[in-house]
Each structure stands twice: as structure tokens, then as C-alpha cells.
Amino acid sequence: MNKIWLIIQREYSSRVKNKRFLILTFLMPLLIVGLIAASAYLSISGVEHRNIAVVDPNGYIKNSLKNTNQISFSFPNNIDTNNYTQQGYTDILILPSFEKNKKADYILRSKKSMGLMLQESISNKINSAIEDQMLQDAGIKQSILDSIHSASQFAELKAYEDKGKSSKESNAGLAMGIGYASGLLIYMTMFIYGAMVMRGVMEEKTNRIAEVIISSVKPFELMMGKIIGIGAVGLTQFLLWIVLIISLTSVAMGFLPSDIQHQVNTLQQSNGQMAGGMMQASESAVKIYNIQHTINTANWPLIIGCFIFYFIGGYLFYASLFAAVGSTVNEDPQDAQSLMFPITMPLIFSYIITNMVTQNPNTPIAFWASIIPFSSPMVMMARVAYGVPSAVSYWELALSMITLIAGFIFTTWLSGRIYRTGILLYGKKVTWKIMFKWAFKNS
Amino acid sequence: MDALLSLSNLKKYYATQKAVDDISFDIKRGSIFGLLGPNGAGKTTLLRMITGIFYPDGGSIILDGQPFNPIEDIQKIGYMPEERGLYKKMKIGEQALYLAQLKGLSKAEATEKIKYWFKKFEMETWWNKKVEDLSKGMSQKLQFVITVLHEPKLIILDEPFSGLDPLNANLIKEEIYNLAKKGSTIIFSTHRMEQVEEICDHIVLMNLGKKILDGTVTEIKQQFKENSFVIQTDNTTGIKENAIFNTMSHIENKIIVKINPGYQSNDVLKYLLQENINIVSYNELLPSLNDIFIHLVENTHATARAFQNVQN
């Protein structure tokens, strides 16, 4: 026991003291934030502007078609499919003369083909313009129509999940986001830390230090020391990230003007309603309040608790398999690639299932994938984000945890048997068949 | 005999070969023991059983008067494997400390001993260097220090001199003698015969997993001597064909003769005196271990061993 502790300490401190660890830990969140910001910027700035000439023989939609920052509509005279580019338009839209209640085609011609999203948005605009026109024809005034349009934006869907007598506000978008993010995080860490374990084992084997150490400790102790030590590195990294995120957000909040901060506080105390007679909350205060309010709808202690459990469980499950593969590799790291395949396949497959489950947390596939330990760390996290017991019942969660524990006990046992033979064996190409023999043959 | 280690009927079978097949021998306390054999003879497997890395399939190991217990007896053994290894990126001092602690030393004890040995081998400045900065010979010295640091009763050295320059090889050799004098028992595995002749008190030769030779170096040489003598004279031409000996080779004033059965070494001298040939020197020619080794191992198809099947 004392010796495992020594090994854990070495594995842990040799990695945490490494400069790479610190750089990765502090740059990774910045990198992720930067990536999100960059992609958001690109999606806003990178849109093309379409200047569309509309040929509308009966003047049907001229008053109802609205411009946006992507599309501007013009109604020039003397334009046709031959000269619209000369006149500076990117597209030409030709409307037929409508007859009431009869479906008609309208034609869009462009020099550059138009994206699907843009086409859809034009189609929606034209249809709603026609709808408006029809309503006006039926005798409804434009001013009434406008007020109806703006009024319809006041209503907002608020979903609540029933919990016995009380109900709690839920947010499917947030659940999906959390589920996806934690699934992705577990997937990535399985790969990163699994590969780290494998490389560590390979290093010891190809360095031939394994034999020196194994004359002092049991192979199983060496393997477990390495797995636990690297797992602790992973947990440290998560912890630092959480601290970093919390301190960054509080720093960011500190930069807000004090009146907005005050308004946000007032909104929090009054549960989103500005008390009568008080000043109206500014738009940004309401936005910040809404974000905070949405984030608070998630059951964070449950999610963080489950995340830590599934990270540890999944890590132990996969890391020992990676260790077993590492122990069988000879001088050539290329060998590892083909042996890793049976481990990486279930990981990738689980990730695909996780993507599905974030949208539909209650399909039979979601259920089974969250019980089977190969995929449960990722898939169950995606489901747990939707709430326990509303999306996942307690017994499902318990069953999933128990099978994961049983799973990692099994893979650890299995890998221990492969490892103790593999780590001292040189010059022999090992296949999965041979590894299977080592694991199950009594010796 | 006061044996530190005694093996009896030790066996280890792999799927395709009998790596160690029924081997027994004793090693005297405080002796330097040579374990010899061609490549693939089963030496490494045997050593791994002695160090507790492998469990034997049969037979028993008695260490220091008690049945060998791989977990309890780790501290009594220091093992330096043939293929040596250290963590390349780890600082040398920390590495030595870590490996010593794995052997069961406390941190304070280990630090003190490392300092002692580093001073002795003039390695004090290495403490904060990394192994990747060391030359092969330097890391060899470090590995030796790590092996003997915890003062094991049994020190197992697999090819300890490979890659060392003569100066450092001598340094290690002196240390081996010193350790033996202090009471440690040393197992020395090699196929460099001249080193064995020089260092070892007692040897065992293995081939194809079996013990084929066991004894002290002098005993074995006596056992394999061929009644050959080297005679140096003023006048070798005076030696004629005779019934007592055959001349095997003739270089300048030296001849090597083999005494025929039924005659003694004194009969040769008598003959030379009778013929009035002036003897400058007369020595028995003992075979070198190298010759004995080649003689015993040749023609056994040791190299084809990997493909041999086990017949049970």
C-alpha cells in the first residue's frame, strides 16, 4: 500500500510540476473561450449581403416585404433577367400575378448560388408578405397587423417539471448544452488521460525501467499507481478549471457598471419582476438576469457530483485498458495504433450516441447506452443534465453506476493480467488473441 | 556449506519452450557466483524467478535459510537487469530516492545512502541533472548505485560491465569485491568469459534451460584439462616422435604437447632430461573457460531452441 502511494506521488508530481501541465491548464479555458468568440464573430461578420431586385407585376408585396441586414429588396423598373447584374443586383426575384387561393411559383435567379438558410428566409418573408397582403385585402388595417405582430413576441415558453406537488422551472436548451458539454468533456478526457496512461506504460517498458521497478513492487501496484496518479492529475485540472471559470466570471461581473449590477440584484430579489414605481431595468440588466436565472435552473450539485463520478468511473474503466495495450507494445509505437482500435471504437461510438441523446434523452438506445459501461460515462451525463428523476429515474442512475463500478473492476482485473505478462515481454508482436490468452489462462 | 541461496529443481515452462528445466545449485554466502550460458539459455528467466518477478512452475528457492517470499524478501535483493533503464526525464537524485524508497528505505535513510554513494563515485554534481543528459557509461554507474544502495544480501548483476570504459569497469569491479568482502553475495551473469575467470569463485553453466556445469573455476578447469603442457626449451628440434607424448603445435621455442594415456607429467620431464634438452619452462596448459564454454555449447543447436516444442 505504501509503495502504491509512492508510485502515485511520482506519477502525479512529475506531471503537475511539468510546465506543459500548467500551460495547458491555464490556456485551455482561454482557448475555448477564444474559439467560441472567434466562431461567433465569423458567423456574424462573414455573411454575404444580397441585393435582390423584385419584379412584382401586381404590386402585391411591395409594402409588406421587409429588409434585413442580410437581404435588401428593391423594386426597380425596367429590369429583367438579362440586365439585373449590370444594375448592381445580386439576384432577381420574379413573382407571377397571383390568383387568390391558387398556388403559384415564383422564380429566383442568381449568378452566385444561394445558401439553403437564405433561400428559406426569403421564402418565409415572401409568404408572410403575401399573408399580410391577404389580411389587408380582407379589411384588416396595417396598423392593427403591426400591433399583432409585436404583441406575439411577448409570449414565451416556460417549461416546468413536476416534482410531486411543487414544480420547478426547466430549460431544455440548457440541459442539452450541459449534457453535450459534459459528454464531450468526458470523451476528450478519456482520450487524453487514457493515452497519457498508455504512453507512460510504454515509456517504462521501452526504457526498461519496468524490470527494475517490478523487482521492487508487484506489476499490479505499478499499473494502479500510474492510473491513480494520472487520474489525480485529471481531477486537479478540472478543479483548477472550475476555480478559473468562477473567478473569471466574478471578475467580469466586477467590470459591469454599478447601476446595472444594482438592477440585476433587484431583479434577483424580486424574482424577475421590477417592483412598481421603481425605475425600469435596462435591457442588459435583464439579459444578465436571464442568463443567471437560466443557469440556476440546472441542478448543479447533482450534475457536478455525477460528472466527478462518471469521470472517475469512466477513466478507471478505459485507462486500465489503455495500460494493457501500452504494456504489449514493443519498440515500435505504431503497434499501439492497431491495438488501440478496439478501445477507441466504443469511445467514438459512445460520443455519437451522446450527440443523439442530448436531443432525445429517453429513447431505448439512450437507456441501454447509459447502462453499458463502455458508453455510460458519456451518455448518462447527457441524460442526467435533463434532471433526475424527471428524465432518468433513480434506479436507472443507480444501475448505471453499479454496472460502471463492476465494469472498471473487471477491466482492471483483465488489464492487470495482460499487463504483468506484457510489461516484461520483448520482441514478440502481440495480438488481441494473445492478450486474451494471457488474461484468461491460469498461470 | 553455508548457502545464502539454494535452488532445487527449479522449473519454468513457456508455451513453446522449457526456459528453465530442473535446475538446482547452491550459492555460498559472501561468494561471487557466475551464471553463464549462451543467449537464450534461460539465465534471465532464472534470475527473474530469483528476484520474484516470475513464479516458478516447480521447485523451490531458499533464501537466507527461509523459503523465498517475493514480497518480504525484496529488500534482501538488488537486481540490475541486462537491459537497463531509468526515467529519462526525471532528475537523477529524485530518481535514486524514488527507487530506493520503493525498495522500502525511508526517505532520510535513502538520502543519506545516496549521498554516500554519489560521493564515492564522484557523482555529487549529478543530483539535479536528468538521465537523458548522461552518457551510457555514466548511467551505468548510476544504475549500479541504485542496485546496491539498500545494502542487499544478494546482488544480481546481469552484464554489469557492458558499455563501460576500462576505468569505470575497474571502479565497479573493485566495488563488487568490496561488497563481497562485506558479506554480500553476488550473482554475476555474463557471457564474457575472461571477466568470469577473473572475478568469480564459483560458476554454473546453463544451456537449453539445463545446468551443464557447476563448480569453482579451478575445479572446472581441472575437469576439462586435456593433459596438455607447454614446454619452452633451447632446442626444440631435439624432440623426436615418442610414445610418451604427441606434439600438438610448435611455435619458435615453445611446443604444446599432449601426454598419451598411461603416462604422467614427470615422464615427459624424464624424457627431456634423457635427451639432454635444456628446459626453460614447463607448464600445464589449462583450458580457458571460453574453450570449455564453446566446447560444451557447440553442436547443441542452442540457436534453434526458440522453435523447439515442449514434450511432456
Chai-1 contact restraints between the chains, C-beta under 6 A:
chainA,res_idxA,chainB,res_idxB,connection_type,confidence,min_distance_angstrom,max_distance_angstrom,comment,restraint_id
A,K3,B,L102,contact,1.0,0.0,6.0,A-B,restraint_1
A,L6,B,Q101,contact,1.0,0.0,6.0,A-B,restraint_2
A,L6,B,L102,contact,1.0,0.0,6.0,A-B,restraint_3
A,R10,B,Y98,contact,1.0,0.0,6.0,A-B,restraint_4
A,N207,B,G85,contact,1.0,0.0,6.0,A-B,restraint_5
A,R208,B,E83,contact,1.0,0.0,6.0,A-B,restraint_6
A,R208,B,G85,contact,1.0,0.0,6.0,A-B,restraint_7
A,I209,B,G85,contact,1.0,0.0,6.0,A-B,restraint_8
A,I209,B,L86,contact,1.0,0.0,6.0,A-B,restraint_9
A,E211,B,P81,contact,1.0,0.0,6.0,A-B,restraint_10
A,I214,B,I53,contact,1.0,0.0,6.0,A-B,restraint_11
A,S215,B,T51,contact,1.0,0.0,6.0,A-B,restraint_12
A,S215,B,I53,contact,1.0,0.0,6.0,A-B,restraint_13
A,S215,B,Y79,contact,1.0,0.0,6.0,A-B,restraint_14
A,S216,B,I74,contact,1.0,0.0,6.0,A-B,restraint_15
A,S216,B,L102,contact,1.0,0.0,6.0,A-B,restraint_16
A,S216,B,K103,contact,1.0,0.0,6.0,A-B,restraint_17
A,V217,B,L102,contact,1.0,0.0,6.0,A-B,restraint_18
